[in-house]
Amino acid sequence: MTQITVTVDGVSYVDQVEPRLLLVHYLREVVGKTGTPIGCDTSNCGACTVLMDGVSVKSCAVLAVQADGADITTIEGLANGGLHPLQQAFHEEHALQCGYCTPGMILAAADLLRDNPHPSNEEIRDGLEGNLCRCTGYENIVRAVRRAAEAGVAP
Amino acid sequence: MTATTDAPAAELGQSRLRKEDARLIVGQTNWTDNISLPGMLHMAFLRSPHAHAKITRADVSAALRVPGVIAAFSGADFADEQGSLPCAWPVTPDIVIPAHPPMATDEVRYVGEAVACVIARDRYIAADALNSIEIDYEPLEPVLDIRTALDEGSPKVHAAGNKSYEWVFANGDVDAAFRDAPIVLERNYRQQRLIPCAMEPRAVVASSVGGEITLWSSTQIPHVLRFALAAFFGIPEQNIRVIAPDVGGGFGSKLQVTAEEVLAVLVARRLGRPVKWTESRSEGNMTVHHGRDQWQRIRLAADSDGRIRGLSVDLLADMGAYLMLVTPGIPLLGAFMYPAIYKMDAYSFRCTGIFTTKMPTDAYRGAGRPEATFAIERIMDELAVELGVDPLEVRERNWIKHEEFPYTTVCGLTYDSGNYEAATAKARELFDYDGLRQEQERRRASGDPVQLGIGVSTFTEMCGLAPSRVLGSLAYGAGGWEHASIRMLPTGKVEVVTGSSAHGQGHETAWSQIVADQLGVPFDDIRVLHGDTQISHKGMDTYGSRSLTVGGMALVSACDKVIEKARVIAAGMIEASASDMEWTPGRFAVRGDPEKGVTIGEIALATFAAHSLPDGVEPSIDADATYDPDNFSFPHGTHLCATEVDTETGFVKIRSYVAVDDIGLAVNPLIVEGQVHGGLAQGIAQALYEEAVYDDAGNLVTTTLADYLVPSAADLPSYVTSRTESPAANRLGVKGVGEAGTIASTPAVVNSIVDALRPLGIRDITMPCTPERVWRAIEAARANGGAA
């Protein structure tokens, strides 16, 4: 067991974890942040995307011990009360159906907009290549990210 | 288009934003894997590494010695109670339905079949302990190709052989249609095996307390699952509660009674502690039922003007190793769709269901209709080439004209409504069909290495499987009805209970819109409940684009009953005769004296107090309804796809895609558009990207999302969608939309690729049309001097 200190959605946690424990399992089963789902085991689908020190990571491809000292933002802590502009835009553009990919998609989009606040449609599609959605065909996800960009997402 | 609806359409037709989103966009979700119960244990499965083998020894004892392991079982440990997973669609009287134990006991027949399980304190320990289980196998020959599986000398999947059934249908004189026909075309098409890949992997939590079973499962069918547990596994139905919490997509893959669900229940009951199982994606790709996998031979006879005289279809369909819930029926859902929108006098169909040592196939978005639509729309393009006319022209010569509806097809289906001319005209215009044809000519003439192709798909489909008596005539094991309840709360708010369990379709929003209009209550005052058999005791669940056309109509029927009950109480409240009461949504008033009235909310409150109801009237205006429709639903549309095909690399880029769908009245156009988008993506994925591949030993090669190419945003085009409206013959005027995009788009894409390459002599490319396959087809055609 290894001791780690991790800040998740603004709250600091100190835990003893197995070195092999995945960050996503740490978030879901130790911290109780079940808003972050798991969609695959090869880091292809992106459903488990969170922000680690502001940069998007697939939390199934990070060990909890690697997050020692890090500041993690999940879908549950993205907004400071109310909705983040991306959450609002996903709602307004009907950019989710079953909603399983949505947390990862929104956090990946947040990182994309941090990098490139005014992406073209093509840049949005390329930027979200690591996040799979089976329901929407992506059309409305692209629209939502563009809408959020136009609304001006705070970095 | 409101002529067929009863009430002024205040909510119907509005693009209401979804109620469901409030929890989903902030992570306040209740996926099955999120559920944690006190004392809950974790289950992991050991799975067969062989496609076909005898189990000669199974020893789980070493796993029991791993710290943290509570129990370990092989199939033999449940031999007396695990029974056989059900097949509910015995399509012919002599169909072979092999026993299908949830955990194999003496023989395994596909890679991934469960052979043992470990139950441990956490999921890591359970996974570790699988390594300690010892299973000895005696390998047998796999059976991997349905084209040779019925040959003499082929290894056998089951003792009874490799044939499950042969199902035939014929109408009209097919021999006469083909005899002396000026044009006879025969083509063979391949429907590759697909993996549904809902984003949420399957997950199950089962608890058994005092003999009462609660099963949470990521399922599309909580009601059917409850019935199956009772009917096939001997658990008293009244003691079973099935809950489908938030479910992360299904696409048919969660229309199943699975080994893992059954075993979770049996293990929880045996141990007296709750157990959870959550699959990994690799596990899911191997063991969630697959889709498609057919070889199609289609023959078409036509007159010299292109009018179809007859059609003949012969299918080989891969069942996989066992028949699961509706495995054998899936190809037959296509049987009635090959004639599609076209008029003809003769049609014959034959399907042979064949066993292989692969994962069983079953429902996947479209289920039978994409296969049929692909074959007919592909061969209609071949007919156009044969005649030297535009592919839209040959379709128009054959399709049912809008003034001919209702029209009974050669299959005996009665299409209630449609307007193929209108949908096609709209699609042509949005697509700039003529302009693209001119560009295609220019690029052909200039020898552009990137050729332009135009693909057409003028599809229809049958969905909303019903009525029950028709399903019965097809030997389907369930009815086609749906149930709804309206609960009027004392404060005037409304609970709507639906038997149609949603997993992304937006029922909570659309159902609120329907009930708001019917009862005249605000959209926000309505809450829709579903997916828990203790709340929604009766239902037939969600598949086959049935929810709105069947479940939505059940709501209307229930609202009718609420209104009729309310009429009597309203009359009592204002001391008038019930026959003098006039309903406008939300309120009863005295005919000719609209000031004298009471609202539905006031009536609901009156039943709560129940101090002064008329004699003999029960203090409730709640109502239930079970609706069984008269007919299937027949959405249709015209889809046009333009692809740019690089003849040097084989790379295909979809340049534009126009989908004009006619789904009758759209309750919520925003949700409809989303369904079309997602459907298109899955149909395009079949055309270009996805294929489940087994190697020569029967190992699934595409176990991960790195190997099985579910397309990303970067792989898919932007879509232009539009609608025409031919109202269906139900009171809402609605048709299904869940599968239309998938059914329509695959042939549109492949037709466009073949159209781009036809000058090279290419007339087919096997799906998925990967750059390698397209490039090889081009090279082969060039080597043949363009005479492929």
Contacts between the chains, C-beta under 8 A, distances in Angstrom:
chain1	res1	chain2	res2	distance
A	18	B	124	7.2
A	20	B	124	7.4
A	21	B	124	7.8
A	28	B	33	7.9
A	28	B	34	7.6
A	33	B	27	7.6
A	34	B	27	7.5
A	34	B	29	7.0
A	34	B	31	7.3
A	34	B	33	7.9
A	34	B	34	3.9
A	35	B	26	7.1
A	35	B	27	2.1
A	35	B	28	6.8
A	35	B	29	6.4
A	36	B	27	6.9
A	37	B	29	7.3
A	37	B	31	5.9
A	37	B	33	7.4
A	37	B	200	6.9
A	37	B	248	7.2
A	38	B	33	7.2
A	38	B	201	7.4
A	38	B	278	8.0
A	39	B	199	5.1
A	39	B	200	7.1
A	39	B	201	6.9
A	39	B	281	6.8
A	40	B	201	7.9
A	40	B	280	7.9
A	40	B	281	3.8
A	40	B	704	7.0
A	40	B	705	5.0
A	41	B	280	4.6
A	41	B	281	5.1
A	41	B	282	5.8
A	41	B	704	7.2
A	42	B	281	7.0
A	42	B	282	7.6
A	42	B	704	4.4
A	42	B	705	6.0
A	42	B	706	5.1
A	44	B	704	6.8
A	44	B	705	3.6
A	44	B	706	5.4
A	45	B	199	6.7
A	45	B	281	7.4
A	45	B	705	5.6
A	45	B	710	7.9
A	47	B	199	6.1
A	74	B	27	6.6
A	75	B	25	7.7
A	75	B	26	6.5
A	75	B	27	3.8
A	76	B	26	6.6
A	76	B	27	4.4
A	76	B	28	7.8
A	79	B	26	7.4
A	83	B	25	7.0
A	83	B	26	7.3
A	87	B	25	4.4
A	87	B	26	6.5
A	90	B	21	7.3
A	90	B	25	5.5
A	91	B	17	5.9
A	91	B	18	7.4
A	91	B	21	4.5
A	91	B	22	8.0
A	91	B	25	5.7
A	92	B	17	6.3
A	94	B	17	7.3
A	94	B	18	6.7
A	94	B	670	4.9
A	94	B	671	6.9
A	94	B	673	7.4
A	94	B	674	5.1
A	96	B	21	6.5
A	96	B	24	5.8
A	96	B	25	6.8
A	97	B	249	7.5
A	97	B	504	3.8
A	97	B	505	7.2
A	97	B	506	7.1
A	97	B	674	5.9
A	97	B	678	6.5
A	98	B	198	7.5
A	98	B	199	6.7
A	98	B	200	6.9
A	98	B	246	7.9
A	98	B	247	6.8
A	98	B	248	4.6
A	98	B	249	4.2
A	98	B	503	5.7
A	98	B	504	3.2
A	99	B	20	7.1
A	99	B	21	7.5
A	99	B	24	3.1
A	99	B	25	7.4
A	99	B	29	6.7
A	99	B	246	7.1
A	99	B	248	7.1
A	99	B	504	7.1
A	100	B	31	7.2
A	100	B	198	7.8
A	100	B	199	4.1
A	100	B	200	4.5
A	100	B	248	3.1
A	100	B	249	6.3
A	101	B	199	5.1
A	102	B	24	5.7
A	102	B	25	6.1
A	103	B	27	5.3
A	106	B	25	7.1
A	121	B	718	6.9
A	124	B	713	7.1
A	125	B	712	7.8
A	125	B	713	4.1
A	125	B	714	4.7
A	125	B	716	7.9
A	126	B	713	7.9
A	126	B	714	5.1
A	128	B	712	7.0
A	128	B	713	4.8
A	128	B	714	7.6
A	129	B	712	4.6
A	129	B	713	6.5
A	129	B	714	4.3
A	130	B	712	7.3
A	131	B	712	7.1
A	131	B	713	7.8
A	132	B	199	6.8
A	132	B	705	6.8
A	132	B	710	5.3
A	132	B	712	5.9
A	133	B	199	6.9
A	133	B	713	7.8
A	134	B	197	6.0
A	134	B	198	5.9
A	134	B	199	5.0
A	134	B	249	5.2
A	134	B	251	6.9
A	134	B	678	7.4
A	134	B	681	7.9
A	134	B	682	7.5
A	134	B	710	6.7
A	135	B	199	7.5
A	135	B	249	5.7
A	135	B	504	5.2
A	135	B	674	7.5
A	135	B	678	4.7
A	136	B	674	6.0
A	136	B	677	5.8
A	136	B	678	5.4
A	136	B	681	7.6
A	137	B	677	3.5
A	137	B	678	4.7
A	137	B	679	7.5
A	137	B	680	5.4
A	137	B	681	3.4
A	137	B	682	8.0
A	137	B	716	6.4
A	137	B	719	6.8
A	137	B	741	7.7
A	138	B	677	7.7
A	138	B	681	6.9
A	138	B	712	7.6
A	138	B	713	4.0
A	138	B	716	5.7
A	139	B	677	4.6
A	139	B	718	6.1
A	139	B	719	5.6
A	140	B	673	7.9
A	140	B	674	6.2
A	140	B	677	6.6
A	141	B	713	6.6
A	142	B	713	6.5
A	142	B	718	7.3
